[in-house]
Amino acid sequence: MNIKSRFSLVLFLFTIAYSYGQKVVLTSPNQKITVALFDSQNTNSGNWYLQVNYGNNDKHDEIIPKIDLGIVRNDQTFSKDLKLKKIGKSVLIKEQYKALHGKKSECSNTANEVVLHFENESKSLLNVILRVYNDGIAFRYEFPEKKGTYTISDELTAYSIPESAERWLEKFDLSNEGLYNNMNNGDVQQDWCYPALFKAKNSPCWYLIHEADLDRNYAASKLTNTQNKDEYKVTLPGIEEGVGEPFAKITLPWKSPWRVVIVGELGDIVKSTLVDDVSKPSVLNNTDWIQPGVASWNYWSNNHGTKDYKTVTQFADLAAAMNWPYTLLDWEWDQMENGGNLEDAIKYIHSKGIKPLMWYNSGKFKWITSTPVDRMLTHENRVKEFEKLNKLGVYGIKVDFFLSEKQEIINYYLDILEDAAKYKIMVYFHGCLVPRGWQRTYPHLMTYEAVRGAEWYNNGPELTATAAEHNNILAFTRNVVGSMDYTPVTFTNSQFPHITSYGHELALSVVFESGIQHMADRPEGYYELPDAAKTFLKNVPASWDDTILVDGYPGKYTIIARRKGADWFIGGINSGRKEKIQNLKFDFLPDGQTFKLTLITDGNHDKAFNPQYLLVNKTSSVDVKMLNQGGFAAMLVVNK
């Protein structure tokens, strides 16, 4: 059961300050992060903004000099001439909760919080709820009045980013499947996807901007620096962007999604669960039926594979041979032939001890005719289909092609999740938005796409040349904020080849986290592996108890260690244009224990492995060679 308590903070955590325009300072529990509230006019009324500082003891660097506050309702604006009426009592938010899948199983929602009470010229009320965590900040808007129905026509939140900050940003697209661009300034002005990563100059501090706890009361937003190159404004969907009305309808009282900035050293960014921490607790009581795991998947190697009964059975055999619990029947399962139909295939899958998962078209776009098309569109359709899936023994659904982030589609996502929960059906979304914390609220939501994954080897030659660098950015950006269905670990080729090494591909099973991890290669791609690599893939989990960044830098190299029970798994990947020798330390291991290490590194060429077997402990280290675009994987089991 979740435990939530609030305590008064000691006085120094919340003070009236005396510098120009500064009204409030709120500090993180560990005192590394401070957020100050400023009034641009240095009165008690005007335009307000937040400033974020990071450091230790008495030295704090200014990281984000200005976060403008404000929101526009159809009847009035809450920005200029806002009067600070009251500063609420500071409290400590402290809540422990368990995650069924993700990067960490034992999570903590712990922050210092204060509510800032404003009113505008019309005496209408606006609250800003501000929290400061050990790994970041979060704030949201609240209209506390008890009645009224309005629309939100604009949000004025804007992050002023110093020109000197290095940044990794992805151009906005409704698929959220682009490449991240590494830039040293804001000269490129356009719409950007979440999350956005920045590195402060001359500081160990990094920060990742995102949003969380999006619900039926709003649309998903993006970042835009078109008006000012150094100011990234929170922007709601444009009229032409996908289906639905452009403005979010709200009923008072109302709260916006959290505006989240994960702050800290690079390892703090990678391990953060802040997006989930601030989101609503699970709405489910019984969760025994929610089981993360690895799945075989036939689409990557054969885009129409599910139409063929024999192909489906081959991938069921693969899952059984690899000890993976699931296999996915992708699109066109309703057209299955060549020896059997859907019912025959599911019967075969069950006979192998494997659990089937099935694909569905969202049905929201008439020009996307991939079948089955309309079985998720209405509550009545979903209930009928979920009853059928329960009878067939299907455990989860993949719903594809959302391609809109307006309020209507947010409601559609949540309708699917709520109906699926009643029938104990796990869900994952493709062609979708980036995670917004729903995996905490709806823990049967196993993963999202919203990434340029291995599927893009089907779409053109771009990923071939960019994959190594791209993969080394995702662990610091997209995968930080929620599970990511990249569909990794391919050794053979699809329509376009990969030039990442076999060691790199094996490592992706650990580097990338997904509640259901779809292994994308064809059966022979796994059957023909040497024993060490095959054994590794038979044992690698899809959910974790802890996650640590061992070493890395976005776009260059990534080494991540993840724990399941007492065992540890490590994935390391290289990009660059040359080999890298990584001194791998094991100082994250517990004191006094020895582990059996299976280390699988790149061999003499990109399709070769070099397995090693060693005993290691907390003080051990080993040099690991990674080829250009190479990598390695490791498994550590307690030596009993």
Secondary structure as the mmCIF struct_conf table of DSSP 4:
data_model
#
loop_
_struct_conf.conf_type_id
_struct_conf.id
_struct_conf.beg_label_comp_id
_struct_conf.beg_label_asym_id
_struct_conf.beg_label_seq_id
_struct_conf.end_label_comp_id
_struct_conf.end_label_asym_id
_struct_conf.end_label_seq_id
STRN STRN1 ILE A 3 SER A 8
HELX_LH_PP_P HELX_LH_PP_P1 LEU A 9 VAL A 10
HELX_RH_3T_P HELX_RH_3T_P1 LEU A 11 LEU A 13
STRN STRN2 PHE A 14 THR A 15
BEND BEND1 SER A 19 SER A 19
TURN_TY1_P TURN_TY1_P1 TYR A 20 GLY A 21
STRN STRN3 GLN A 22 THR A 27
TURN_TY1_P TURN_TY1_P2 PRO A 29 ASN A 30
BEND BEND2 GLN A 31 LYS A 32
STRN STRN4 ILE A 33 ASP A 39
TURN_TY1_P TURN_TY1_P3 SER A 40 GLN A 41
BEND BEND3 ASN A 42 ASN A 44
STRN STRN5 SER A 45 GLY A 46
STRN STRN6 TRP A 48 ASN A 56
TURN_TY1_P TURN_TY1_P4 ASN A 57 ASP A 58
STRN STRN7 LYS A 59 ASP A 68
STRN STRN8 ILE A 71 ARG A 73
BEND BEND4 ASN A 74 ASP A 75
STRN STRN9 THR A 77 PHE A 78
BEND BEND5 SER A 79 SER A 79
TURN_TY1_P TURN_TY1_P5 LYS A 80 ASP A 81
STRN STRN10 LEU A 82 ILE A 87
HELX_LH_PP_P HELX_LH_PP_P2 GLY A 88 SER A 90
STRN STRN11 VAL A 91 LYS A 98
BEND BEND6 LEU A 100 LYS A 103
BEND BEND7 SER A 105 SER A 105
STRN STRN12 GLU A 106 GLU A 119
TURN_TY1_P TURN_TY1_P6 GLU A 121 SER A 122
STRN STRN13 LEU A 125 TYR A 133
TURN_TY1_P TURN_TY1_P7 ASN A 134 ASP A 135
STRN STRN14 GLY A 136 PHE A 143
BEND BEND8 LYS A 146 LYS A 146
STRN STRN15 THR A 149 GLU A 155
STRN STRN16 ALA A 158 SER A 160
TURN_TY1_P TURN_TY1_P8 GLU A 163 SER A 164
STRN STRN17 GLU A 166 GLU A 170
STRN STRN18 LYS A 171 LYS A 171
TURN_TY1_P TURN_TY1_P9 LEU A 174 SER A 175
STRN STRN19 TYR A 180 MET A 183
BEND BEND9 ASN A 184 GLY A 186
BEND BEND10 VAL A 188 VAL A 188
BEND BEND11 GLN A 190 GLN A 190
STRN STRN20 ASP A 191 TRP A 192
HELX_LH_PP_P HELX_LH_PP_P3 CYS A 193 CYS A 193
BEND BEND12 TYR A 194 TYR A 194
HELX_LH_PP_P HELX_LH_PP_P4 PRO A 195 PRO A 195
STRN STRN21 ALA A 196 LYS A 199
TURN_TY1_P TURN_TY1_P10 LYS A 201 ASN A 202
BEND BEND13 SER A 203 PRO A 204
STRN STRN22 TRP A 206 ALA A 212
TURN_TY1_P TURN_TY1_P11 ARG A 216 ASN A 217
BEND BEND14 TYR A 218 TYR A 218
STRN STRN23 LYS A 222 THR A 224
BEND BEND15 THR A 226 GLN A 227
TURN_TY1_P TURN_TY1_P12 LYS A 229 ASP A 230
STRN STRN24 GLU A 231 THR A 235
HELX_LH_PP_P HELX_LH_PP_P5 LEU A 236 GLY A 238
TURN_TY1_P TURN_TY1_P13 ILE A 239 GLU A 240
BEND BEND16 GLU A 241 GLY A 244
BEND BEND17 PRO A 246 PHE A 247
STRN STRN25 ALA A 248 THR A 251
BEND BEND18 LEU A 252 PRO A 253
STRN STRN26 TRP A 254 LYS A 255
HELX_LH_PP_P HELX_LH_PP_P6 SER A 256 PRO A 257
STRN STRN27 TRP A 258 GLY A 264
BEND BEND19 GLU A 265 GLU A 265
HELX_RH_AL_P HELX_RH_AL_P1 LEU A 266 LYS A 271
HELX_RH_AL_P HELX_RH_AL_P2 LEU A 274 ASP A 277
TURN_TY1_P TURN_TY1_P14 VAL A 278 VAL A 278
BEND BEND20 SER A 279 SER A 279
HELX_LH_PP_P HELX_LH_PP_P7 LYS A 280 SER A 282
BEND BEND21 ASN A 285 ASN A 285
TURN_TY1_P TURN_TY1_P15 ASP A 288 TRP A 289
STRN STRN28 GLY A 293 TRP A 297
TURN_TY1_P TURN_TY1_P16 TYR A 299 SER A 301
TURN_TY1_P TURN_TY1_P17 ASN A 303 HIS A 304
HELX_RH_3T_P HELX_RH_3T_P2 GLY A 305 LYS A 307
STRN STRN29 ASP A 308 ASP A 308
HELX_RH_AL_P HELX_RH_AL_P3 TYR A 309 ALA A 321
TURN_TY1_P TURN_TY1_P18 MET A 322 ASN A 323
BEND BEND22 PRO A 325 PRO A 325
STRN STRN30 TYR A 326 LEU A 329
TURN_TY1_P TURN_TY1_P19 TRP A 331 GLU A 332
HELX_RH_3T_P HELX_RH_3T_P3 TRP A 333 GLN A 335
STRN STRN31 GLU A 337 GLU A 337
BEND BEND23 ASN A 338 GLY A 339
HELX_RH_AL_P HELX_RH_AL_P4 LEU A 342 SER A 351
TURN_TY1_P TURN_TY1_P20 LYS A 352 GLY A 353
STRN STRN32 LYS A 355 ASN A 361
TURN_TY1_P TURN_TY1_P21 LYS A 366 TRP A 367
HELX_LH_PP_P HELX_LH_PP_P8 SER A 370 SER A 370
BEND BEND24 THR A 371 PRO A 372
BEND BEND25 ASP A 374 ASP A 374
TURN_TY1_P TURN_TY1_P22 ARG A 375 MET A 376
BEND BEND26 LEU A 377 THR A 378
HELX_RH_AL_P HELX_RH_AL_P5 HIS A 379 LEU A 392
TURN_TY1_P TURN_TY1_P23 GLY A 393 GLY A 393
STRN STRN33 GLY A 396 ASP A 400
BEND BEND27 LYS A 406 LYS A 406
HELX_RH_AL_P HELX_RH_AL_P6 GLN A 407 LYS A 422
TURN_TY1_P TURN_TY1_P24 TYR A 423 LYS A 424
STRN STRN34 MET A 426 PHE A 429
BEND BEND28 HIS A 430 GLY A 431
HELX_LH_PP_P HELX_LH_PP_P9 LEU A 433 PRO A 435
BEND BEND29 GLY A 437 GLY A 437
HELX_RH_AL_P HELX_RH_AL_P7 TRP A 438 THR A 441
BEND BEND30 TYR A 442 TYR A 442
TURN_TY1_P TURN_TY1_P25 PRO A 443 HIS A 444
STRN STRN35 LEU A 445 TYR A 448
BEND BEND31 VAL A 451 VAL A 451
HELX_RH_3T_P HELX_RH_3T_P4 ALA A 454 TYR A 457
TURN_TY1_P TURN_TY1_P26 ASN A 458 ASN A 459
BEND BEND32 PRO A 461 PRO A 461
HELX_RH_AL_P HELX_RH_AL_P8 GLU A 462 LEU A 474
TURN_TY1_P TURN_TY1_P27 ALA A 475 THR A 477
HELX_RH_3T_P HELX_RH_3T_P5 ARG A 478 VAL A 480
BEND BEND33 VAL A 481 GLY A 482
STRN STRN36 MET A 484 MET A 484
BEND BEND34 THR A 492 THR A 492
BEND BEND35 GLN A 495 PHE A 496
BEND BEND36 THR A 500 THR A 500
HELX_RH_AL_P HELX_RH_AL_P9 TYR A 502 VAL A 511
BEND BEND37 PHE A 512 PHE A 512
BEND BEND38 GLY A 515 GLY A 515
STRN STRN37 ILE A 516 MET A 519
BEND BEND39 ASP A 521 ASP A 521
HELX_RH_AL_P HELX_RH_AL_P10 PRO A 523 TYR A 527
TURN_TY1_P TURN_TY1_P28 GLU A 528 GLU A 528
BEND BEND40 LEU A 529 LEU A 529
HELX_RH_AL_P HELX_RH_AL_P11 ASP A 531 ASN A 539
BEND BEND41 ALA A 542 SER A 543
BEND BEND42 ASP A 545 ASP A 545
STRN STRN38 ASP A 546 TYR A 553
TURN_TY1_P TURN_TY1_P29 PRO A 554 LYS A 556
STRN STRN39 TYR A 557 LYS A 564
TURN_TY1_P TURN_TY1_P30 GLY A 565 ALA A 566
STRN STRN40 ASP A 567 ASN A 574
BEND BEND43 GLY A 576 LYS A 578
STRN STRN41 LYS A 580 LYS A 585
TURN_TY1_P TURN_TY1_P31 ASP A 587 PHE A 588
BEND BEND44 LEU A 589 LEU A 589
HELX_LH_PP_P HELX_LH_PP_P10 PRO A 590 PRO A 590
TURN_TY1_P TURN_TY1_P32 ASP A 591 GLY A 592
STRN STRN42 PHE A 595 ASP A 602
BEND BEND45 ASN A 604 HIS A 605
TURN_TY1_P TURN_TY1_P33 ASP A 606 LYS A 607
STRN STRN43 PHE A 609 VAL A 616
TURN_TY1_P TURN_TY1_P34 LYS A 618 THR A 619
STRN STRN44 SER A 621 MET A 626
TURN_TY1_P TURN_TY1_P35 ASN A 628 GLN A 629
STRN STRN45 GLY A 631 VAL A 638
#
